[in-house]
Amino acid sequence: MKSATTTILGYQSESLPDKNPGAFEMILSYIYTDRIQPRIKGQEPRNNDAILAMLEVYRLSLQLEMGRLQQLCVQFLEASIGIKSVLFALHNAARLQLDFLKGFCLRFIVKEANFNQIVMSKEFETLEKSLIVEIIRRKLEPPVRLLDPQPEPLASNSLEQDLAQFRLNGQEFCDITLALDGAHIPAHKAILGARSSYFEAMFRSFTPQDNIVNIAIGEMVPSRQAFDSLMRYIYYGDVVMPPEDSLYLFAAPYFYGFTNNRLQAFCKHNLEMNVSCQNVIQILEAADKIQATDMKKHALSIIVHHFPKAARFPSLRRLSRELLLDVLDALADELSESRVCPDLSGISLTDSNMSL
């Protein structure tokens, strides 16, 4: 496919020859939304209009090598083409050199239940001679018994999967750098701005110095693991993350101005349901770092109640001195004086056991 590239006002302009603007607009809509709807200027099209639009989209999807879109177009066309529209579809499929769909139309026409009604229609009288010849020859061919075709499953490259791959492998298109604790992570302004009003306002107002943005959630700097969870959510809506990441990201929707509270709702559920002995040390460290007092108390309570098990975790031994003291304080509060000390009220100083 030949194209011409020019630069206008600092932006690259790609010119695609012999393309239907309406069809290309639907292609762009599919790229952004993972949906395809044969609408013309927001109105419901007539059946033939929709068929023509989808034929054009199908042609473009072949040229742009968009396998999943090709399958969606074929499914729509096969469901939409009927006795009244098949000749229109055949004419345009032949004009656009879409042999696969042309073959589908020919098979539909020569079916015993359809043939007489179609060839007796006025539309058949105006059909191109070459197509009439193909129909007659196809009808005269000996019937071939074929198994009912089973619909092919849609290709697995959904919008989410494409964006997940783009985040990992699209460094050549990165145009902004995110800085986190000295590490520099490349990212894409368009995606950040589309998903976050915080980034949108930043990129509209000014260009960050050296094109670097320091990452924080308010006054708190998230861990690298939590940052990666945040990027997965921003790029493709993934909310699967360890509970300790949920603690860091609980306030992220407010700070970054996401369009809904889906991330916050998941973080809350994740923390309520998944804090256990296995991850409570990580939760304690995260809660202490972001000064989440209630969650820190909850984590300390779990450690104290399962102390014989928690005390043997290597992660407990790696805690900072301050957090180890917090654990000891919580343990002391839990163990009452009556449980750790014998009742000394009835013991005299002359007792042999108390003698020097």
BAFIVO-976241 format. One record per residue: residue in one letter; x, y, z of N, C-alpha, C in turn. Coordinates in steps of 0.2 Angstrom, whole numbers, padded with zeros to 4 digits, always signed. Example, Ala and Ser with C-alpha at 12.3 -4.5 7.8 and 13.67 -1.06 7.14 Angstrom:
2
A+0066-0028+0039+0062-0022+0039+0066-0016+0039S+0064-0011+0035+0068-0005+0036+0064+0000+0039
***
This chain:
356
M+0004-0006+0000+0000+0000+0000+0004+0006+0000K+0004+0010-0005+0008+0016-0006+0005+0022-0002S+0009+0026+0001+0007+0032+0005+0012+0037+0004A+0009+0043+0006+0014+0049+0006+0014+0052+0012T+0020+0054+0015+0020+0057+0021+0023+0064+0021T+0019+0069+0024+0021+0076+0024+0021+0078+0031T+0024+0084+0032+0024+0087+0039+0021+0094+0039I+0016+0094+0043+0012+0100+0043+0012+0103+0051L+0014+0109+0052+0014+0112+0058+0018+0107+0063G+0023+0104+0061+0027+0100+0066+0024+0093+0067Y+0018+0091+0064+0015+0085+0064+0016+0081+0058Q+0017+0074+0058+0017+0070+0052+0010+0069+0049S+0009+0070+0043+0003+0069+0040+0004+0063+0035E+0000+0058+0036+0000+0052+0031-0006+0052+0026S-0004+0052+0020-0009+0052+0015-0010+0045+0012L-0016+0042+0012-0017+0036+0010-0022+0037+0003P-0019+0035-0002-0023+0036-0009-0029+0031-0009D-0034+0034-0013-0039+0029-0015-0043+0026-0009K-0044+0030-0004-0047+0028+0003-0054+0031+0004N-0059+0028+0006-0065+0031+0008-0064+0034+0015P-0065+0041+0015-0065+0044+0022-0069+0041+0027G-0075+0039+0026-0080+0037+0031-0078+0030+0033A-0075+0026+0029-0073+0019+0031-0066+0020+0035F-0062+0025+0033-0056+0025+0037-0058+0028+0044E-0063+0032+0044-0065+0035+0051-0068+0029+0055M-0071+0024+0052-0073+0018+0056-0067+0014+0058I-0062+0014+0054-0056+0010+0056-0053+0014+0062L-0052+0020+0062-0049+0024+0068-0054+0023+0074S-0060+0023+0073-0065+0021+0079-0063+0014+0082Y-0062+0010+0077-0061+0003+0080-0054+0003+0083I-0049+0006+0081-0043+0006+0084-0043+0009+0091Y-0047+0014+0092-0048+0017+0099-0052+0013+0103T-0058+0010+0101-0063+0007+0105-0064+0000+0105D-0060-0003+0100-0061-0011+0099-0068-0013+0097R-0072-0008+0094-0079-0009+0092-0079-0006+0085I-0084-0010+0081-0085-0007+0074-0093-0007+0073Q-0095-0001+0071-0102+0000+0070-0103+0004+0064P-0107+0001+0059-0108+0004+0052-0113+0010+0053R-0111+0015+0056-0115+0021+0057-0112+0027+0052I-0117+0031+0049-0115+0036+0045-0117+0043+0049K-0112+0047+0051-0114+0053+0054-0119+0052+0060G-0118+0047+0064-0122+0046+0070-0129+0043+0069Q-0131+0042+0062-0138+0040+0061-0137+0032+0058E-0143+0029+0059-0144+0022+0057-0144+0022+0050P-0139+0019+0046-0139+0018+0039-0144+0013+0036R-0146+0014+0030-0150+0009+0027-0146+0003+0026N-0149-0003+0025-0145-0009+0025-0140-0009+0019N-0141-0006+0013-0136-0006+0008-0131-0001+0010D-0132+0004+0013-0127+0009+0015-0122+0005+0020A-0125+0002+0025-0121-0002+0030-0117-0007+0026I-0119-0011+0022-0116-0016+0018-0110-0013+0014L-0111-0007+0011-0106-0004+0007-0100-0001+0012A-0102+0002+0017-0097+0004+0022-0093-0001+0025M-0096-0007+0026-0092-0013+0029-0088-0016+0024L-0090-0016+0018-0086-0018+0012-0079-0014+0012E-0080-0008+0012-0075-0003+0012-0070-0004+0018V-0073-0005+0024-0069-0006+0030-0065-0013+0029Y-0069-0018+0026-0065-0024+0025-0059-0024+0021R-0060-0020+0015-0055-0019+0011-0049-0016+0014L-0050-0010+0018-0045-0007+0022-0042-0012+0027S-0046-0016+0030-0043-0020+0035-0038-0025+0032L-0039-0027+0026-0035-0032+0022-0028-0028+0021Q-0029-0022+0019-0023-0018+0017-0019-0017+0023L-0022-0015+0029-0019-0014+0035-0017-0020+0039E-0019-0026+0037-0017-0032+0040-0020-0032+0048M-0026-0031+0048-0030-0031+0054-0034-0037+0055G-0032-0042+0057-0035-0049+0056-0042-0049+0060R-0042-0046+0066-0048-0047+0070-0053-0043+0067L-0052-0037+0064-0057-0033+0061-0059-0036+0055Q-0055-0039+0051-0057-0043+0045-0063-0048+0047Q-0062-0052+0053-0067-0057+0055-0073-0053+0057L-0073-0048+0061-0079-0044+0063-0083-0042+0056C-0079-0039+0051-0083-0037+0045-0086-0043+0042V-0083-0048+0041-0086-0054+0038-0092-0057+0042Q-0091-0057+0048-0097-0059+0052-0103-0054+0051F-0102-0048+0051-0107-0043+0050-0110-0044+0043L-0106-0044+0038-0108-0045+0031-0112-0051+0030E-0110-0057+0033-0113-0063+0032-0120-0063+0035A-0121-0059+0041-0127-0059+0044-0132-0054+0041S-0129-0049+0037-0133-0043+0035-0135-0045+0027I-0132-0049+0024-0133-0050+0017-0139-0054+0016G-0145-0052+0013-0151-0056+0012-0153-0056+0004I-0159-0059+0003-0161-0059-0004-0161-0052-0007K-0163-0047-0004-0164-0041-0007-0158-0037-0007S-0153-0039-0004-0146-0035-0004-0140-0039-0007V-0141-0045-0009-0136-0049-0011-0133-0047-0017L-0137-0045-0022-0134-0042-0028-0130-0036-0028F-0133-0031-0023-0129-0025-0022-0122-0027-0019A-0122-0032-0014-0116-0034-0011-0111-0037-0016L-0114-0041-0020-0110-0045-0026-0107-0040-0030H-0111-0035-0032-0108-0030-0037-0102-0026-0034N-0103-0024-0028-0098-0020-0024-0092-0024-0022A-0093-0031-0020-0088-0035-0019-0083-0036-0025A-0087-0037-0031-0083-0038-0037-0079-0031-0039R-0082-0026-0038-0079-0019-0039-0073-0018-0035L-0073-0020-0029-0068-0019-0024-0063-0024-0024Q-0064-0030-0028-0060-0035-0029-0059-0039-0022L-0065-0040-0019-0065-0044-0013-0068-0051-0014D-0063-0055-0016-0065-0062-0019-0068-0066-0014F-0066-0066-0008-0069-0070-0002-0077-0068-0002L-0078-0062-0001-0085-0060+0000-0089-0061-0007K-0086-0060-0012-0089-0061-0019-0091-0069-0019G-0087-0073-0017-0089-0080-0017-0094-0082-0012F-0095-0078-0007-0100-0079-0002-0107-0077-0005C-0107-0072-0009-0113-0069-0012-0115-0074-0018L-0110-0077-0021-0112-0082-0027-0115-0088-0024R-0112-0090-0018-0115-0096-0015-0122-0095-0012F-0123-0089-0010-0130-0087-0007-0135-0087-0013I-0133-0084-0018-0138-0083-0024-0140-0090-0027V-0135-0095-0028-0137-0101-0031-0140-0106-0026K-0141-0105-0020-0145-0109-0016-0152-0110-0018E-0154-0116-0018-0161-0118-0021-0166-0113-0018A-0166-0112-0012-0171-0108-0009-0171-0100-0011N-0166-0098-0013-0165-0091-0015-0165-0090-0023F-0163-0094-0027-0161-0093-0034-0167-0090-0038N-0172-0093-0038-0178-0091-0042-0180-0084-0040Q-0181-0082-0034-0183-0075-0032-0178-0070-0034I-0171-0072-0033-0166-0067-0035-0166-0066-0042V-0166-0071-0046-0165-0070-0054-0171-0067-0057M-0177-0067-0053-0183-0064-0056-0184-0057-0054S-0179-0054-0050-0179-0047-0047-0177-0042-0053K-0179-0036-0052-0177-0031-0056-0170-0029-0056E-0167-0030-0050-0160-0029-0049-0156-0034-0053F-0158-0040-0054-0154-0045-0058-0153-0042-0065E-0159-0039-0067-0159-0037-0074-0153-0031-0076T-0151-0028-0071-0146-0022-0071-0139-0025-0069L-0139-0031-0067-0132-0033-0065-0127-0034-0071E-0121-0033-0070-0116-0034-0075-0116-0040-0078K-0115-0040-0085-0115-0047-0089-0110-0052-0086S-0104-0050-0084-0099-0054-0082-0102-0058-0075L-0105-0054-0071-0108-0057-0065-0113-0062-0066I-0118-0060-0071-0123-0065-0073-0121-0071-0075V-0115-0071-0079-0112-0077-0082-0109-0081-0076E-0106-0078-0072-0103-0082-0066-0109-0085-0062I-0115-0082-0061-0120-0084-0057-0123-0091-0061I-0124-0090-0067-0127-0096-0071-0122-0102-0071R-0115-0100-0072-0111-0106-0072-0110-0109-0065R-0111-0105-0060-0110-0108-0053-0117-0112-0052K-0122-0110-0055-0128-0114-0054-0128-0120-0057L-0125-0120-0063-0125-0126-0067-0119-0131-0065E-0115-0129-0060-0110-0134-0058-0113-0139-0054P-0111-0145-0054-0113-0151-0050-0113-0149-0042P-0118-0150-0039-0118-0148-0031-0112-0152-0028V-0109-0148-0023-0104-0151-0019-0106-0151-0012R-0106-0157-0009-0109-0157-0002-0103-0155+0003L-0105-0150+0006-0100-0147+0011-0103-0147+0018L-0098-0148+0023-0101-0148+0029-0102-0141+0031D-0107-0140+0036-0109-0133+0038-0103-0130+0041P-0101-0124+0038-0095-0121+0040-0096-0118+0048Q-0091-0119+0052-0091-0117+0059-0088-0110+0059P-0091-0106+0063-0088-0099+0063-0081-0099+0067E-0077-0096+0064-0070-0096+0066-0070-0091+0073P-0066-0094+0078-0066-0089+0084-0062-0083+0082L-0064-0078+0085-0061-0071+0084-0053-0072+0086A-0049-0068+0082-0042-0068+0084-0041-0065+0091S-0036-0067+0095-0036-0066+0102-0033-0059+0103N-0031-0055+0098-0028-0049+0099-0033-0043+0100S-0036-0043+0107-0040-0038+0108-0037-0032+0110L-0041-0026+0111-0038-0020+0112-0033-0020+0118E-0036-0024+0123-0032-0024+0130-0025-0028+0128Q-0025-0033+0125-0019-0037+0123-0014-0033+0119D-0017-0029+0114-0013-0025+0110-0010-0020+0114L-0013-0016+0118-0010-0011+0122-0005-0014+0128A-0007-0020+0130-0002-0023+0134+0005-0024+0131Q+0005-0027+0125+0011-0027+0121+0014-0021+0119F+0010-0016+0117+0012-0009+0116+0016-0006+0121R+0013-0007+0127+0017-0004+0133+0024-0007+0134L+0024-0014+0133+0031-0017+0134+0035-0016+0128N+0033-0016+0122+0037-0016+0116+0036-0010+0111G+0033-0005+0114+0032+0001+0110+0037+0007+0112Q+0043+0005+0114+0047+0011+0116+0049+0016+0111E+0049+0014+0104+0051+0018+0099+0046+0024+0098F+0040+0023+0101+0034+0028+0100+0034+0032+0107C+0038+0031+0112+0038+0034+0118+0040+0041+0117D+0036+0046+0121+0038+0053+0120+0038+0057+0127I+0038+0053+0132+0039+0056+0139+0042+0051+0143T+0046+0053+0148+0049+0049+0153+0046+0050+0160L+0045+0044+0163+0042+0045+0170+0048+0043+0175A+0049+0047+0180+0055+0046+0184+0052+0043+0191L+0055+0038+0194+0053+0035+0200+0059+0032+0204D+0061+0036+0209+0066+0034+0213+0073+0033+0209G+0074+0037+0205+0080+0037+0201+0080+0033+0194A+0074+0029+0194+0074+0025+0188+0069+0029+0183H+0071+0028+0176+0068+0032+0171+0064+0027+0167I+0057+0028+0166+0053+0023+0163+0050+0027+0157P+0051+0025+0151+0048+0028+0145+0040+0027+0145A+0036+0032+0142+0029+0031+0142+0026+0035+0136H+0020+0035+0135+0017+0038+0129+0012+0044+0132K+0013+0050+0129+0009+0055+0132+0001+0054+0130A+0000+0052+0124-0007+0051+0121-0011+0046+0126I-0008+0041+0128-0011+0036+0133-0012+0039+0140L-0007+0042+0142-0007+0045+0149-0012+0051+0149G-0012+0055+0144-0017+0061+0144-0024+0058+0143A-0025+0053+0139-0032+0051+0138-0035+0047+0144R-0031+0045+0148-0033+0041+0154-0033+0045+0160S-0030+0050+0161-0029+0054+0167-0029+0061+0166S-0034+0065+0169-0035+0072+0169-0029+0076+0171Y-0025+0073+0176-0019+0076+0179-0014+0076+0173F-0013+0071+0170-0008+0071+0164-0010+0075+0158E-0017+0075+0157-0019+0079+0152-0018+0086+0153A-0020+0089+0159-0019+0096+0161-0011+0098+0160M-0007+0093+0163+0000+0094+0163+0003+0095+0155F+0001+0091+0151+0004+0091+0144+0001+0097+0140R-0006+0099+0142-0009+0104+0138-0005+0111+0141S-0003+0111+0147-0001+0118+0150+0006+0119+0148F+0011+0114+0149+0018+0115+0148+0021+0108+0146T+0027+0109+0144+0032+0103+0143+0036+0102+0149P+0036+0097+0152+0040+0096+0158+0047+0096+0156Q+0051+0099+0161+0058+0100+0160+0062+0094+0158D+0066+0094+0153+0069+0088+0150+0065+0082+0148N+0058+0084+0148+0053+0079+0146+0053+0073+0151I+0054+0075+0157+0054+0070+0163+0048+0072+0168V+0044+0067+0170+0039+0069+0175+0041+0064+0181N+0041+0067+0187+0042+0063+0193+0036+0061+0195I+0036+0054+0197+0030+0051+0199+0029+0051+0206A+0023+0053+0209+0021+0053+0216+0014+0052+0216I+0011+0050+0222+0004+0050+0223+0003+0055+0229G+0002+0061+0228+0002+0066+0233+0009+0067+0236E+0010+0066+0242+0017+0066+0245+0021+0059+0245M+0017+0054+0243+0020+0047+0243+0022+0045+0236V+0028+0042+0237+0031+0039+0231+0030+0032+0231P+0027+0029+0226+0025+0022+0226+0031+0017+0225S+0030+0011+0227+0036+0006+0225+0036+0005+0218R+0041+0002+0215+0042+0001+0208+0036-0004+0206Q+0035-0009+0210+0030-0014+0209+0023-0011+0209A+0021-0006+0213+0015-0003+0213+0015+0002+0207F+0020+0005+0205+0020+0009+0199+0019+0005+0193D+0022-0001+0192+0020-0005+0187+0013-0007+0186S+0010-0009+0192+0002-0010+0193-0002-0004+0190L+0001+0002+0192-0003+0008+0190-0002+0009+0183M+0003+0008+0180+0004+0008+0172+0000+0003+0169R-0001-0003+0171-0005-0008+0168-0012-0006+0168Y-0014-0003+0174-0021+0000+0174-0022+0006+0169I-0018+0010+0169-0018+0016+0164-0018+0014+0157Y-0014+0009+0155-0013+0007+0148-0019+0003+0146Y-0021-0002+0150-0026-0007+0147-0031-0009+0153G-0032-0006+0158-0037-0007+0163-0036-0013+0167D-0030-0016+0168-0029-0022+0172-0029-0020+0179V-0033-0023+0183-0033-0022+0191-0030-0028+0195V-0027-0032+0192-0024-0038+0195-0018-0036+0198M-0017-0036+0205-0011-0034+0208-0011-0037+0215P-0005-0037+0218-0004-0039+0225-0007-0034+0230P-0009-0036+0236-0013-0032+0240-0009-0026+0242E-0002-0027+0243+0002-0021+0245+0002-0016+0240D+0001-0017+0233+0001-0012+0228-0006-0008+0229S-0011-0012+0231-0017-0009+0232-0017-0003+0237L-0013-0004+0242-0012+0001+0247-0009+0007+0245Y-0004+0006+0241-0001+0012+0237-0006+0016+0233L-0010+0012+0229-0014+0015+0224-0021+0017+0226F-0022+0016+0232-0029+0017+0234-0031+0025+0233A-0026+0029+0234-0028+0036+0233-0026+0039+0225A-0024+0034+0221-0022+0036+0214-0028+0039+0210P-0034+0036+0211-0039+0039+0206-0041+0046+0208Y-0040+0048+0214-0041+0055+0216-0036+0060+0213F-0029+0058+0214-0024+0062+0213-0023+0062+0205Y-0024+0057+0201-0023+0057+0194-0029+0058+0190G-0035+0059+0193-0041+0061+0190-0043+0056+0185F-0044+0049+0187-0046+0044+0183-0054+0046+0182T-0057+0043+0176-0064+0045+0175-0069+0041+0179N-0066+0036+0183-0071+0032+0187-0067+0029+0193N-0071+0026+0198-0067+0024+0204-0066+0017+0204R-0066+0014+0198-0065+0006+0197-0058+0004+0201L-0053+0008+0200-0047+0006+0203-0047+0006+0211Q-0050+0012+0213-0051+0012+0220-0055+0007+0223A-0061+0005+0220-0065+0000+0222-0062-0007+0223F-0057-0008+0217-0054-0015+0218-0049-0014+0223C-0045-0009+0224-0040-0009+0229-0043-0010+0236K-0049-0007+0237-0052-0008+0244-0054-0015+0245H-0057-0018+0240-0059-0025+0240-0053-0030+0241N-0047-0028+0237-0041-0032+0237-0038-0032+0244L-0038-0026+0248-0036-0026+0254-0040-0030+0259E-0046-0029+0259-0051-0032+0263-0051-0040+0263M-0050-0042+0257-0050-0049+0256-0044-0053+0256N-0038-0050+0255-0032-0054+0253-0026-0052+0258V-0027-0049+0264-0022-0048+0268-0021-0055+0272S-0015-0058+0272-0014-0064+0276-0007-0064+0279C-0006-0070+0282+0001-0071+0285+0006-0070+0280Q+0005-0073+0274+0010-0073+0269+0012-0066+0266N+0007-0061+0266+0009-0055+0263+0008-0049+0269V+0007-0051+0275+0006-0046+0280+0012-0041+0281I+0018-0044+0280+0024-0040+0282+0025-0035+0276Q+0023-0037+0270+0024-0032+0264+0018-0026+0265I+0012-0028+0268+0007-0024+0269+0009-0019+0275L+0012-0021+0280+0015-0017+0285+0020-0012+0283E+0025-0014+0279+0030-0009+0276+0026-0004+0272A+0022-0006+0267+0018-0001+0263+0014+0004+0267A+0010+0001+0272+0006+0005+0276+0010+0010+0280D+0016+0008+0283+0021+0013+0286+0023+0018+0282K+0025+0016+0275+0028+0021+0271+0023+0027+0269I+0017+0025+0268+0012+0030+0266+0008+0032+0272Q+0010+0030+0278+0006+0033+0284-0001+0031+0284A-0003+0025+0282-0010+0023+0282-0010+0020+0289T-0012+0024+0294-0012+0021+0301-0017+0015+0302D-0023+0016+0300-0028+0010+0301-0025+0004+0298M-0023+0004+0292-0020-0002+0289-0014-0005+0293K-0010+0000+0295-0004-0002+0299-0006-0006+0305K-0011-0003+0309-0013-0007+0315-0016-0013+0313H-0020-0014+0308-0023-0020+0306-0017-0025+0304A-0012-0023+0301-0006-0028+0299-0003-0030+0306L-0002-0025+0310+0002-0027+0317-0003-0032+0320S-0009-0031+0320-0014-0036+0324-0013-0043+0321I-0013-0043+0314-0012-0050+0311-0006-0053+0313I+0000-0049+0313+0006-0052+0315+0006-0054+0322V+0003-0050+0327+0003-0052+0334-0001-0059+0335H-0007-0059+0331-0011-0065+0332-0008-0071+0329H-0003-0071+0325+0000-0076+0322+0007-0076+0323F+0009-0074+0328+0016-0072+0329+0021-0078+0329P+0019-0084+0332+0023-0090+0331+0025-0091+0324K+0020-0090+0319+0022-0092+0312+0025-0086+0309A+0023-0080+0311+0026-0074+0307+0033-0073+0309A+0035-0075+0316+0042-0073+0318+0047-0077+0314R+0045-0082+0311+0049-0086+0307+0050-0084+0299F+0046-0079+0297+0047-0077+0291+0053-0073+0290P+0057-0074+0284+0063-0070+0283+0062-0063+0282S+0056-0061+0280+0054-0054+0278+0053-0050+0285L+0051-0054+0290+0050-0050+0297+0057-0049+0299R+0062-0053+0298+0069-0051+0301+0072-0046+0297R+0070-0044+0291+0072-0039+0287+0069-0032+0288L+0064-0032+0292+0061-0026+0294+0066-0021+0297S+0064-0014+0296+0068-0009+0299+0067-0009+0307R+0072-0006+0310+0072-0006+0317+0066-0003+0320E+0064+0002+0317+0058+0005+0319+0051+0001+0319L+0051-0003+0313+0045-0007+0313+0046-0013+0317L+0052-0016+0318+0052-0021+0323+0050-0019+0330L+0052-0013+0332+0050-0010+0338+0042-0009+0339D+0039-0007+0333+0032-0007+0333+0029-0014+0334V+0032-0019+0331+0029-0026+0332+0030-0028+0339L+0035-0026+0342+0036-0028+0349+0031-0024+0354D+0030-0018+0352+0025-0014+0356+0018-0017+0355A+0016-0019+0349+0010-0022+0348+0009-0029+0352L+0015-0032+0352+0015-0039+0355+0014-0038+0363A+0017-0033+0365+0017-0031+0373+0010-0029+0374D+0007-0025+0370+0000-0023+0371-0005-0029+0371E-0003-0034+0367-0008-0040+0367-0007-0044+0373L-0001-0045+0375+0000-0050+0381-0001-0046+0387S-0006-0047+0390-0008-0044+0397-0003-0046+0402E-0002-0042+0407+0002-0043+0413+0001-0049+0416S-0006-0051+0417-0008-0057+0420-0006-0063+0417R-0004-0063+0410-0003-0069+0406+0005-0070+0406V+0009-0064+0407+0016-0065+0407+0020-0065+0413C+0016-0063+0419+0019-0062+0425+0015-0066+0430P+0018-0070+0435+0014-0073+0440+0012-0068+0445D+0006-0070+0448+0004-0066+0453+0008-0066+0459L+0012-0060+0460+0017-0059+0466+0014-0057+0472S+0007-0056+0472+0004-0053+0479+0005-0057+0485G+0005-0064+0484+0005-0069+0489+0012-0071+0491I+0017-0069+0488+0024-0071+0489+0027-0066+0494S+0030-0069+0499+0034-0065+0504+0041-0065+0502L+0044-0060+0505+0051-0059+0504+0056-0064+0507T+0053-0068+0512+0056-0073+0515+0056-0080+0512D+0051-0080+0506+0051-0086+0503+0057-0089+0500S+0058-0095+0501+0065-0098+0499+0066-0097+0492N+0061-0097+0488+0062-0096+0480+0064-0088+0479M+0063-0084+0484+0064-0077+0483+0071-0075+0486S+0074-0080+0490+0080-0078+0494+0086-0077+0489L+0090-0073+0491+0096-0071+0488+0101-0077+0488
***
